[in-house]
């Protein structure tokens, strides 16, 4: 019985270490939420074949600080391979993956755009920068 408690604790720790960002996967639904909540949007354009996208899922989007900051946005993860997302990919003139676009709550103003892998400090700085622009 003494062995079970430490084993249970080891299984529980990863679950408590950090939750994932609460992604939306449909732009139109996310835009409605953003308008109603007056929160800016954080759009992560990605694809199933994108290695840096997968690395950010594992190493960045599970970070406690990133998860907490993401609550100040309406986070949207869009697969560029999906036909319904290709117009948005072109609208923002994206060229490479991953691309993260920080957008006003009404979907009209781009606060910033980042292409390529971002580590936790890099994404945190981008998120904070976008939030400062919202307050201007």
mmCIF file of the C-alpha atoms, coordinates in Angstrom:
data_MODEL
# 
_entry.id   MODEL 
# 
loop_
_atom_site.group_PDB 
_atom_site.id 
_atom_site.type_symbol 
_atom_site.label_atom_id 
_atom_site.label_alt_id 
_atom_site.label_comp_id 
_atom_site.label_asym_id 
_atom_site.label_entity_id 
_atom_site.label_seq_id 
_atom_site.pdbx_PDB_ins_code 
_atom_site.Cartn_x 
_atom_site.Cartn_y 
_atom_site.Cartn_z 
_atom_site.occupancy 
_atom_site.B_iso_or_equiv 
_atom_site.pdbx_formal_charge 
_atom_site.auth_seq_id 
_atom_site.auth_comp_id 
_atom_site.auth_asym_id 
_atom_site.auth_atom_id 
_atom_site.pdbx_PDB_model_num 
ATOM 1   C CA . UNK A 1 1   ? 0.000   0.000  0.000   1.00 0.00 ? 1   UNK A CA 1 
ATOM 2   C CA . UNK A 1 2   ? 2.918   2.345  0.668   1.00 0.00 ? 2   UNK A CA 1 
ATOM 3   C CA . UNK A 1 3   ? 4.073   1.924  -2.920  1.00 0.00 ? 3   UNK A CA 1 
ATOM 4   C CA . UNK A 1 4   ? 0.679   2.926  -4.344  1.00 0.00 ? 4   UNK A CA 1 
ATOM 5   C CA . UNK A 1 5   ? 0.660   6.440  -2.845  1.00 0.00 ? 5   UNK A CA 1 
ATOM 6   C CA . UNK A 1 6   ? 4.006   7.518  -4.409  1.00 0.00 ? 6   UNK A CA 1 
ATOM 7   C CA . UNK A 1 7   ? 2.998   5.939  -7.712  1.00 0.00 ? 7   UNK A CA 1 
ATOM 8   C CA . UNK A 1 8   ? -0.321  7.792  -7.653  1.00 0.00 ? 8   UNK A CA 1 
ATOM 9   C CA . UNK A 1 9   ? 1.542   11.038 -6.895  1.00 0.00 ? 9   UNK A CA 1 
ATOM 10  C CA . UNK A 1 10  ? 3.837   10.490 -9.891  1.00 0.00 ? 10  UNK A CA 1 
ATOM 11  C CA . UNK A 1 11  ? 0.840   9.985  -12.144 1.00 0.00 ? 11  UNK A CA 1 
ATOM 12  C CA . UNK A 1 12  ? -0.899  13.089 -10.786 1.00 0.00 ? 12  UNK A CA 1 
ATOM 13  C CA . UNK A 1 13  ? 2.028   15.534 -11.059 1.00 0.00 ? 13  UNK A CA 1 
ATOM 14  C CA . UNK A 1 14  ? 2.017   15.834 -14.880 1.00 0.00 ? 14  UNK A CA 1 
ATOM 15  C CA . UNK A 1 15  ? -1.694  16.581 -14.816 1.00 0.00 ? 15  UNK A CA 1 
ATOM 16  C CA . UNK A 1 16  ? -1.145  19.410 -12.342 1.00 0.00 ? 16  UNK A CA 1 
ATOM 17  C CA . UNK A 1 17  ? 2.026   20.748 -13.948 1.00 0.00 ? 17  UNK A CA 1 
ATOM 18  C CA . UNK A 1 18  ? 0.232   22.769 -16.580 1.00 0.00 ? 18  UNK A CA 1 
ATOM 19  C CA . UNK A 1 19  ? -2.980  22.693 -18.486 1.00 0.00 ? 19  UNK A CA 1 
ATOM 20  C CA . UNK A 1 20  ? -3.111  23.261 -22.196 1.00 0.00 ? 20  UNK A CA 1 
ATOM 21  C CA . UNK A 1 21  ? -4.396  26.428 -23.768 1.00 0.00 ? 21  UNK A CA 1 
ATOM 22  C CA . UNK A 1 22  ? -8.182  26.227 -24.244 1.00 0.00 ? 22  UNK A CA 1 
ATOM 23  C CA . UNK A 1 23  ? -8.136  26.419 -28.040 1.00 0.00 ? 23  UNK A CA 1 
ATOM 24  C CA . UNK A 1 24  ? -11.137 27.137 -30.216 1.00 0.00 ? 24  UNK A CA 1 
ATOM 25  C CA . UNK A 1 25  ? -10.935 25.539 -33.659 1.00 0.00 ? 25  UNK A CA 1 
ATOM 26  C CA . UNK A 1 26  ? -13.454 27.580 -35.642 1.00 0.00 ? 26  UNK A CA 1 
ATOM 27  C CA . UNK A 1 27  ? -12.643 31.176 -36.563 1.00 0.00 ? 27  UNK A CA 1 
ATOM 28  C CA . UNK A 1 28  ? -16.241 32.410 -36.903 1.00 0.00 ? 28  UNK A CA 1 
ATOM 29  C CA . UNK A 1 29  ? -17.269 31.009 -33.513 1.00 0.00 ? 29  UNK A CA 1 
ATOM 30  C CA . UNK A 1 30  ? -14.125 32.414 -31.911 1.00 0.00 ? 30  UNK A CA 1 
ATOM 31  C CA . UNK A 1 31  ? -14.763 35.836 -33.434 1.00 0.00 ? 31  UNK A CA 1 
ATOM 32  C CA . UNK A 1 32  ? -18.261 35.900 -31.919 1.00 0.00 ? 32  UNK A CA 1 
ATOM 33  C CA . UNK A 1 33  ? -16.784 35.046 -28.513 1.00 0.00 ? 33  UNK A CA 1 
ATOM 34  C CA . UNK A 1 34  ? -14.082 37.713 -28.930 1.00 0.00 ? 34  UNK A CA 1 
ATOM 35  C CA . UNK A 1 35  ? -16.632 40.395 -29.819 1.00 0.00 ? 35  UNK A CA 1 
ATOM 36  C CA . UNK A 1 36  ? -18.894 39.482 -26.896 1.00 0.00 ? 36  UNK A CA 1 
ATOM 37  C CA . UNK A 1 37  ? -16.054 39.262 -24.369 1.00 0.00 ? 37  UNK A CA 1 
ATOM 38  C CA . UNK A 1 38  ? -14.029 42.138 -25.875 1.00 0.00 ? 38  UNK A CA 1 
ATOM 39  C CA . UNK A 1 39  ? -10.946 39.923 -25.713 1.00 0.00 ? 39  UNK A CA 1 
ATOM 40  C CA . UNK A 1 40  ? -8.339  39.976 -28.465 1.00 0.00 ? 40  UNK A CA 1 
ATOM 41  C CA . UNK A 1 41  ? -7.769  36.841 -30.490 1.00 0.00 ? 41  UNK A CA 1 
ATOM 42  C CA . UNK A 1 42  ? -4.592  34.782 -30.675 1.00 0.00 ? 42  UNK A CA 1 
ATOM 43  C CA . UNK A 1 43  ? -4.646  32.694 -33.846 1.00 0.00 ? 43  UNK A CA 1 
ATOM 44  C CA . UNK A 1 44  ? -2.170  29.851 -34.209 1.00 0.00 ? 44  UNK A CA 1 
ATOM 45  C CA . UNK A 1 45  ? -1.953  28.731 -37.835 1.00 0.00 ? 45  UNK A CA 1 
ATOM 46  C CA . UNK A 1 46  ? -0.568  25.199 -38.018 1.00 0.00 ? 46  UNK A CA 1 
ATOM 47  C CA . UNK A 1 47  ? -0.545  21.920 -39.934 1.00 0.00 ? 47  UNK A CA 1 
ATOM 48  C CA . UNK A 1 48  ? -0.304  18.252 -39.015 1.00 0.00 ? 48  UNK A CA 1 
ATOM 49  C CA . UNK A 1 49  ? 3.099   17.950 -40.725 1.00 0.00 ? 49  UNK A CA 1 
ATOM 50  C CA . UNK A 1 50  ? 4.595   20.962 -38.881 1.00 0.00 ? 50  UNK A CA 1 
ATOM 51  C CA . UNK A 1 51  ? 7.321   19.851 -36.468 1.00 0.00 ? 51  UNK A CA 1 
ATOM 52  C CA . UNK A 1 52  ? 7.719   23.263 -34.775 1.00 0.00 ? 52  UNK A CA 1 
ATOM 53  C CA . UNK A 1 53  ? 3.917   23.386 -34.275 1.00 0.00 ? 53  UNK A CA 1 
ATOM 54  C CA . UNK A 1 54  ? 4.017   20.052 -32.457 1.00 0.00 ? 54  UNK A CA 1 
ATOM 55  C CA . UNK A 1 55  ? 7.002   21.186 -30.387 1.00 0.00 ? 55  UNK A CA 1 
ATOM 56  C CA . UNK A 1 56  ? 5.109   24.300 -29.290 1.00 0.00 ? 56  UNK A CA 1 
ATOM 57  C CA . UNK A 1 57  ? 2.169   22.095 -28.273 1.00 0.00 ? 57  UNK A CA 1 
ATOM 58  C CA . UNK A 1 58  ? 4.472   20.038 -26.042 1.00 0.00 ? 58  UNK A CA 1 
ATOM 59  C CA . UNK A 1 59  ? 6.850   22.670 -24.699 1.00 0.00 ? 59  UNK A CA 1 
ATOM 60  C CA . UNK A 1 60  ? 5.138   26.062 -24.859 1.00 0.00 ? 60  UNK A CA 1 
ATOM 61  C CA . UNK A 1 61  ? 1.351   25.780 -24.772 1.00 0.00 ? 61  UNK A CA 1 
ATOM 62  C CA . UNK A 1 62  ? 1.527   23.566 -21.663 1.00 0.00 ? 62  UNK A CA 1 
ATOM 63  C CA . UNK A 1 63  ? 3.493   26.181 -19.681 1.00 0.00 ? 63  UNK A CA 1 
ATOM 64  C CA . UNK A 1 64  ? 1.551   27.587 -16.709 1.00 0.00 ? 64  UNK A CA 1 
ATOM 65  C CA . UNK A 1 65  ? 2.376   31.221 -17.549 1.00 0.00 ? 65  UNK A CA 1 
ATOM 66  C CA . UNK A 1 66  ? 1.338   30.807 -21.178 1.00 0.00 ? 66  UNK A CA 1 
ATOM 67  C CA . UNK A 1 67  ? -1.872  29.041 -20.172 1.00 0.00 ? 67  UNK A CA 1 
ATOM 68  C CA . UNK A 1 68  ? -2.693  31.842 -17.709 1.00 0.00 ? 68  UNK A CA 1 
ATOM 69  C CA . UNK A 1 69  ? -1.957  34.585 -20.256 1.00 0.00 ? 69  UNK A CA 1 
ATOM 70  C CA . UNK A 1 70  ? -4.022  32.793 -22.906 1.00 0.00 ? 70  UNK A CA 1 
ATOM 71  C CA . UNK A 1 71  ? -7.108  33.315 -20.739 1.00 0.00 ? 71  UNK A CA 1 
ATOM 72  C CA . UNK A 1 72  ? -6.878  37.024 -21.617 1.00 0.00 ? 72  UNK A CA 1 
ATOM 73  C CA . UNK A 1 73  ? -7.346  36.103 -25.296 1.00 0.00 ? 73  UNK A CA 1 
ATOM 74  C CA . UNK A 1 74  ? -9.699  34.014 -27.357 1.00 0.00 ? 74  UNK A CA 1 
ATOM 75  C CA . UNK A 1 75  ? -7.136  31.456 -28.541 1.00 0.00 ? 75  UNK A CA 1 
ATOM 76  C CA . UNK A 1 76  ? -7.807  29.862 -31.908 1.00 0.00 ? 76  UNK A CA 1 
ATOM 77  C CA . UNK A 1 77  ? -5.844  27.035 -33.482 1.00 0.00 ? 77  UNK A CA 1 
ATOM 78  C CA . UNK A 1 78  ? -6.444  26.685 -37.213 1.00 0.00 ? 78  UNK A CA 1 
ATOM 79  C CA . UNK A 1 79  ? -5.243  23.891 -39.461 1.00 0.00 ? 79  UNK A CA 1 
ATOM 80  C CA . UNK A 1 80  ? -4.097  25.452 -42.735 1.00 0.00 ? 80  UNK A CA 1 
ATOM 81  C CA . UNK A 1 81  ? -4.770  22.186 -44.540 1.00 0.00 ? 81  UNK A CA 1 
ATOM 82  C CA . UNK A 1 82  ? -8.503  22.568 -43.873 1.00 0.00 ? 82  UNK A CA 1 
ATOM 83  C CA . UNK A 1 83  ? -10.326 24.177 -46.782 1.00 0.00 ? 83  UNK A CA 1 
ATOM 84  C CA . UNK A 1 84  ? -12.322 26.517 -44.496 1.00 0.00 ? 84  UNK A CA 1 
ATOM 85  C CA . UNK A 1 85  ? -9.086  28.056 -43.119 1.00 0.00 ? 85  UNK A CA 1 
ATOM 86  C CA . UNK A 1 86  ? -7.270  28.714 -46.386 1.00 0.00 ? 86  UNK A CA 1 
ATOM 87  C CA . UNK A 1 87  ? -8.927  32.095 -46.925 1.00 0.00 ? 87  UNK A CA 1 
ATOM 88  C CA . UNK A 1 88  ? -7.741  33.278 -43.519 1.00 0.00 ? 88  UNK A CA 1 
ATOM 89  C CA . UNK A 1 89  ? -4.242  31.997 -44.245 1.00 0.00 ? 89  UNK A CA 1 
ATOM 90  C CA . UNK A 1 90  ? -4.195  34.200 -47.358 1.00 0.00 ? 90  UNK A CA 1 
ATOM 91  C CA . UNK A 1 91  ? -5.903  37.156 -45.661 1.00 0.00 ? 91  UNK A CA 1 
ATOM 92  C CA . UNK A 1 92  ? -3.069  37.469 -43.146 1.00 0.00 ? 92  UNK A CA 1 
ATOM 93  C CA . UNK A 1 93  ? -0.420  36.938 -45.860 1.00 0.00 ? 93  UNK A CA 1 
ATOM 94  C CA . UNK A 1 94  ? 1.172   34.086 -43.960 1.00 0.00 ? 94  UNK A CA 1 
ATOM 95  C CA . UNK A 1 95  ? 4.191   32.408 -45.486 1.00 0.00 ? 95  UNK A CA 1 
ATOM 96  C CA . UNK A 1 96  ? 5.444   29.773 -43.040 1.00 0.00 ? 96  UNK A CA 1 
ATOM 97  C CA . UNK A 1 97  ? 4.390   27.671 -40.069 1.00 0.00 ? 97  UNK A CA 1 
ATOM 98  C CA . UNK A 1 98  ? 3.732   28.130 -37.303 1.00 0.00 ? 98  UNK A CA 1 
ATOM 99  C CA . UNK A 1 99  ? 2.343   31.647 -37.627 1.00 0.00 ? 99  UNK A CA 1 
ATOM 100 C CA . UNK A 1 100 ? 0.677   33.340 -34.675 1.00 0.00 ? 100 UNK A CA 1 
ATOM 101 C CA . UNK A 1 101 ? -1.510  36.372 -35.318 1.00 0.00 ? 101 UNK A CA 1 
ATOM 102 C CA . UNK A 1 102 ? -2.723  38.639 -32.515 1.00 0.00 ? 102 UNK A CA 1 
ATOM 103 C CA . UNK A 1 103 ? -5.952  40.264 -33.587 1.00 0.00 ? 103 UNK A CA 1 
ATOM 104 C CA . UNK A 1 104 ? -8.384  42.797 -32.133 1.00 0.00 ? 104 UNK A CA 1 
ATOM 105 C CA . UNK A 1 105 ? -11.669 41.551 -30.683 1.00 0.00 ? 105 UNK A CA 1 
ATOM 106 C CA . UNK A 1 106 ? -13.542 42.747 -33.762 1.00 0.00 ? 106 UNK A CA 1 
ATOM 107 C CA . UNK A 1 107 ? -11.160 40.850 -36.041 1.00 0.00 ? 107 UNK A CA 1 
ATOM 108 C CA . UNK A 1 108 ? -10.126 43.979 -37.958 1.00 0.00 ? 108 UNK A CA 1 
ATOM 109 C CA . UNK A 1 109 ? -6.771  45.067 -36.501 1.00 0.00 ? 109 UNK A CA 1 
ATOM 110 C CA . UNK A 1 110 ? -3.626  42.947 -36.420 1.00 0.00 ? 110 UNK A CA 1 
ATOM 111 C CA . UNK A 1 111 ? -1.586  43.820 -33.330 1.00 0.00 ? 111 UNK A CA 1 
ATOM 112 C CA . UNK A 1 112 ? 1.343   41.604 -34.273 1.00 0.00 ? 112 UNK A CA 1 
ATOM 113 C CA . UNK A 1 113 ? 2.306   38.514 -36.203 1.00 0.00 ? 113 UNK A CA 1 
ATOM 114 C CA . UNK A 1 114 ? 5.053   36.000 -35.546 1.00 0.00 ? 114 UNK A CA 1 
ATOM 115 C CA . UNK A 1 115 ? 6.349   33.257 -37.796 1.00 0.00 ? 115 UNK A CA 1 
ATOM 116 C CA . UNK A 1 116 ? 8.354   30.274 -36.613 1.00 0.00 ? 116 UNK A CA 1 
ATOM 117 C CA . UNK A 1 117 ? 8.878   28.484 -33.334 1.00 0.00 ? 117 UNK A CA 1 
ATOM 118 C CA . UNK A 1 118 ? 8.605   30.633 -30.211 1.00 0.00 ? 118 UNK A CA 1 
ATOM 119 C CA . UNK A 1 119 ? 9.851   29.443 -26.832 1.00 0.00 ? 119 UNK A CA 1 
ATOM 120 C CA . UNK A 1 120 ? 8.017   30.339 -23.624 1.00 0.00 ? 120 UNK A CA 1 
ATOM 121 C CA . UNK A 1 121 ? 9.773   33.703 -23.048 1.00 0.00 ? 121 UNK A CA 1 
ATOM 122 C CA . UNK A 1 122 ? 9.308   34.644 -26.712 1.00 0.00 ? 122 UNK A CA 1 
ATOM 123 C CA . UNK A 1 123 ? 5.595   33.860 -26.808 1.00 0.00 ? 123 UNK A CA 1 
ATOM 124 C CA . UNK A 1 124 ? 5.038   35.452 -23.402 1.00 0.00 ? 124 UNK A CA 1 
ATOM 125 C CA . UNK A 1 125 ? 6.615   38.698 -24.658 1.00 0.00 ? 125 UNK A CA 1 
ATOM 126 C CA . UNK A 1 126 ? 4.438   38.646 -27.800 1.00 0.00 ? 126 UNK A CA 1 
ATOM 127 C CA . UNK A 1 127 ? 1.291   38.016 -25.786 1.00 0.00 ? 127 UNK A CA 1 
ATOM 128 C CA . UNK A 1 128 ? 2.080   40.814 -23.338 1.00 0.00 ? 128 UNK A CA 1 
ATOM 129 C CA . UNK A 1 129 ? 2.883   43.158 -26.230 1.00 0.00 ? 129 UNK A CA 1 
ATOM 130 C CA . UNK A 1 130 ? -0.457  42.427 -27.868 1.00 0.00 ? 130 UNK A CA 1 
ATOM 131 C CA . UNK A 1 131 ? -2.288  43.036 -24.584 1.00 0.00 ? 131 UNK A CA 1 
ATOM 132 C CA . UNK A 1 132 ? -0.576  46.448 -24.213 1.00 0.00 ? 132 UNK A CA 1 
ATOM 133 C CA . UNK A 1 133 ? -1.842  47.412 -27.670 1.00 0.00 ? 133 UNK A CA 1 
ATOM 134 C CA . UNK A 1 134 ? -5.386  46.471 -26.699 1.00 0.00 ? 134 UNK A CA 1 
ATOM 135 C CA . UNK A 1 135 ? -5.235  48.951 -23.820 1.00 0.00 ? 135 UNK A CA 1 
ATOM 136 C CA . UNK A 1 136 ? -4.019  51.860 -26.002 1.00 0.00 ? 136 UNK A CA 1 
# 
